[in-house]
Amino acid sequence: MDLSGKAVLITGGLGFIGSTIAHAAVSSGAKVTVYDACLDPYGWNPANIAEIRSKVEVIKADVRDRKRLDAAVRGKDIIFDCAAQVSHTLSMSDPFLDLDINCRGALNLLETVRKVNDKARIVYASTRGVIGTARKSPVDESHPTDPADIQGINKLAAEKYFLLYNKAYGLATTSMRISNAYGPRAQVRTGDYAIVNWFVKRALSGEPLAVFGDGSQTRDYIYVDDIAEAMLLAATSDKARGEVFMLGSGVETRFIDVVRLIEKLVPGTKVELKPWPPERKAIEIGRIVLSTEKIRKRLSFTPKVGLEEGMRRTVGFYRQRLKEYI
Ligand SMILES: NC(=O)c1ccc[n+]([C@@H]2O[C@H](COP(=O)([O-])OP(=O)(O)OC[C@H]3O[C@@H](n4cnc5c(N)ncnc54)[C@H](O)[C@@H]3O)[C@@H](O)[C@H]2O)c1
């Protein structure tokens, strides 16, 4: 993809997915600005953009700050909104923080774009968490939404804002419902979210992996480089305007099988089966896999990195760079 001459803004651009998009956009020739409030306990990390630091402008600011957004949004051709309160459990213990970042933050961005740069393409990093428990398989874009936690509800509201701003004001918005992401550059300090990466860190540190229940719950794991590619396609295709896409691998994988893969890649890893803690059980959705049909047909996107290869790359990354992430 050629993004030469394009100015790209990435909110949450020091985080896992945002920084991976930054790498992909820089490789495609774009002039990239990342906008990140560097809030804990989220995944911001200067190491995430170390290799491209000289090519990227960094703005340390919050999406709840309209003034700073105003200046950052002007002149941008493409905007990726990846800034978020991403912890499921924190969204339950501090729902107003989640509301503030995930709803007010998203609405701030949209209002700013509407007022100062209404020709920009904007891609929202939504989540398959808007679905909740799957009623059919695979889950496609028409599946009912019934989020299992506060974060999912607020992300769904934000997604609706993005779609409304397309319908009401003609903004070129797209919402990508990202499945379970894994790969290099995710935070590994807490197992609160991005648990696969956290397990890789634990295995490499010689710590046991605690699997709740029997690990038979399933997820659709997608490698982060594939996410970045799909996000760039969404930002550049006219077929994506005003649309929602499920963004997953289309492969249903049991959690225990990912754990066994880590065990294989990091020999000596200990795995322990433990009862579900009640706060986790309360928001566990059981089984899910996403349909890839719409994104394949409309954006010609198919994920390229299978789970085994993706996990090998992930383990390789943290073997080399764990110090920068703990
Ligand atoms: N990782 C996944 O599995 C996954 C799955 C579905 C959706 N998503 C979505 O993708 C997006 C990125 O997630 P991630 O996994 O890269 O998380 P991350 O924690 O690595 O990155 C989030 C970034 O947002 C920044 N941020 C948080 N609040 C902010 C604010 N108020 N203003 C500015 N910056 C702020 C953080 O500092 C952090 O760098 C989020 O919207 C998330 O909901 C992620």
The ligand as a Gaussian input file, in Angstrom:
#p B3LYP/6-31G(d) Opt

LIG

0 1
 N       -5.733000      -5.810000      22.195000
 C       -6.893000      -6.380000      21.883000
 O       -7.036000      -7.626000      21.967000
 C       -8.055000      -5.544000      21.407000
 C       -9.223000      -6.215000      21.024000
 C      -10.310000      -5.459000      20.604000
 C      -10.228000      -4.088000      20.530000
 N       -9.086000      -3.462000      20.913000
 C       -9.068000      -1.988000      20.858000
 O       -7.884000      -1.536000      20.219000
 C       -7.502000      -0.287000      20.778000
 C       -6.057000      -0.339000      21.202000
 O       -5.884000      -1.343000      22.211000
 P       -4.464000      -1.915000      22.590000
 O       -4.606000      -3.374000      22.756000
 O       -3.442000      -1.390000      21.656000
 O       -4.285000      -1.292000      24.050000
 P       -3.025000      -0.544000      24.693000
 O       -3.321000      -0.427000      26.148000
 O       -1.764000      -1.190000      24.292000
 O       -3.101000       0.890000      24.011000
 C       -4.034000       1.855000      24.395000
 C       -3.306000       3.191000      24.376000
 O       -4.264000       4.228000      24.581000
 C       -3.663000       5.194000      25.410000
 N       -4.724000       5.930000      26.076000
 C       -5.594000       5.468000      27.016000
 N       -6.434000       6.428000      27.396000
 C       -6.099000       7.536000      26.688000
 C       -6.603000       8.840000      26.646000
 N       -7.606000       9.206000      27.451000
 N       -6.049000       9.731000      25.782000
 C       -5.018000       9.355000      24.973000
 N       -4.483000       8.126000      24.993000
 C       -5.005000       7.219000      25.849000
 C       -2.796000       4.422000      26.387000
 O       -1.795000       5.247000      26.979000
 C       -2.246000       3.332000      25.485000
 O       -1.010000       3.688000      24.915000
 C       -8.474000      -0.003000      21.927000
 O       -9.490000       0.842000      21.452000
 C       -9.043000      -1.365000      22.234000
 O      -10.351000      -1.277000      22.785000
 C       -7.987000      -4.159000      21.360000

